[in-house]
Each structure stands twice: as C-alpha cells, then as structure tokens.
C-alpha cells in the first residue's frame, strides 16, 4: 500500500476536497442547526444534495449557453 500511490496526486485530491467543503460552507453556511447526531447527518446529506443540484444547474446553464452561442455564429 505504501508505494501504491503518488504523494503528489494524493495531495491534489486533498486540495479538491478542501475546496468543495469551502464552497459548501460559503453557499450554505458553516453551522449545523440540528442537535442529535441522526438529524445532523441528515442535514449534512441534504446540504450535499443541494450542492450537487446547484452544480448541475450551473453546468446545464453554461453548456446550454455555449451551444446557443455557437448556433448564432
């Protein structure tokens, strides 16, 4: 296991994870309002789903705008 991965790639993956967490905190706030562990996990799951929907809609709008711009050329 020790020689099975590249340290450079592993560190890049860590940066990507930190970036995503930072974006989620910026969009939805950094505080969890639930008190019990079960509802905290559920709230985090819903936040992740909302983030994925947000990304999907943004990508759809960008791609749709790109194809419309190409048609006008």
C-alpha positions, 0 to 999 in steps of 0.5 A: 500500500505504501508505494501504491500511490503518488504523494503528489496526486494524493495531495491534489485530491486533498486540495479538491476536497478542501475546496468543495467543503469551502464552497459548501460552507460559503453557499450554505453556511458553516453551522449545523442547526440540528442537535442529535447526531441522526438529524445532523447527518441528515442535514449534512446529506441534504446540504450535499444534495443541494450542492450537487443540484446547484452544480448541475444547474450551473453546468446545464446553464453554461453548456446550454449557453455555449451551444446557443452561442455557437448556433448564432455564429 
